[in-house]
Amino acid sequence: QVRVVESGGGLVQPGASLKLSCTASGLTSTNYPMSWYRQIPGKERELVASIPSDGGHTNDAGFLKDRFILSRVYGENTMSLYMYNLKTEDTGIYFCVIGGTWGQGTQVTVSS
């Protein structure tokens, strides 16, 4: 059974940085596309960043690419999302997707 688990969410102040991590288990290889999505209250779920299985260039949501950086560990089904200069509007649930399997999400709250 494939399982994807996110970690690293929490409460931070505006301007702070946060690292989210994601690990998948139960997969038969390590060559999968990986993505981060987020669900902002009152908005549709949106793509934050993704990276294809061949390790090519990441695809970042244009409005986030200067602040959010996706990093994957090759040879493992593990990736991280580095978030800088967080804003209150970044508050939401962040989901990891590896090989088409979604995690349950981790809450990020940016508030003073």
SVG drawing of the C-alpha trace seen along z (x, -y; Angstrom):
<svg xmlns="http://www.w3.org/2000/svg" viewBox="-15 -40 35 42">
<polyline fill="none" stroke="black" stroke-width="0.4" points="0.0,0.0 1.3,-3.4 1.5,-6.0 2.5,-9.6 3.1,-11.7 3.8,-15.4 5.5,-17.0 6.8,-20.4 3.7,-22.6 3.0,-24.9 2.4,-28.5 4.9,-31.1 4.9,-34.9 4.9,-36.8 8.3,-37.0 9.4,-33.7 10.7,-30.6 9.4,-27.1 10.4,-23.7 7.9,-21.1 8.9,-17.5 7.3,-14.6 8.0,-10.9 6.3,-8.1 6.5,-4.5 5.2,-1.4 6.3,-2.5 8.1,-0.1 10.6,-2.7 12.0,-6.1 11.3,-7.6 8.0,-9.4 6.9,-13.0 6.5,-14.9 4.3,-18.0 3.2,-20.3 -0.3,-21.7 -2.0,-23.9 -5.6,-24.6 -6.1,-28.2 -9.4,-28.8 -12.1,-29.9 -10.0,-29.1 -9.6,-26.1 -6.6,-23.8 -3.6,-25.1 -0.3,-23.9 2.7,-25.2 5.6,-23.4 6.2,-20.2 9.2,-18.2 9.0,-15.5 10.2,-12.0 13.3,-12.6 14.5,-15.3 14.1,-18.1 13.3,-21.6 10.8,-22.3 7.5,-23.8 6.7,-26.5 3.5,-28.5 4.6,-31.9 3.5,-33.9 5.4,-31.7 8.6,-30.8 10.6,-33.5 9.7,-32.3 9.0,-28.6 11.6,-26.1 11.0,-22.4 13.9,-20.0 13.8,-16.2 16.2,-13.5 17.1,-11.4 17.0,-7.7 14.5,-8.2 10.8,-9.1 11.4,-12.2 11.1,-15.8 11.0,-19.1 9.4,-22.5 11.4,-25.5 9.2,-28.5 10.6,-31.9 9.2,-35.3 5.8,-33.8 2.7,-35.9 -0.6,-35.6 -2.2,-34.7 0.0,-31.6 -2.0,-30.1 -3.6,-26.9 -3.1,-23.1 -0.2,-21.9 -0.4,-18.6 2.3,-16.4 1.8,-14.2 4.2,-11.5 3.5,-9.1 -0.2,-10.2 -0.8,-9.5 -1.8,-12.3 -0.9,-12.8 -3.3,-14.1 -1.8,-17.5 0.0,-19.6 -1.4,-22.9 0.6,-26.1 -0.6,-29.1 1.1,-32.5 -0.1,-35.0 1.3,-37.7"/>
</svg>
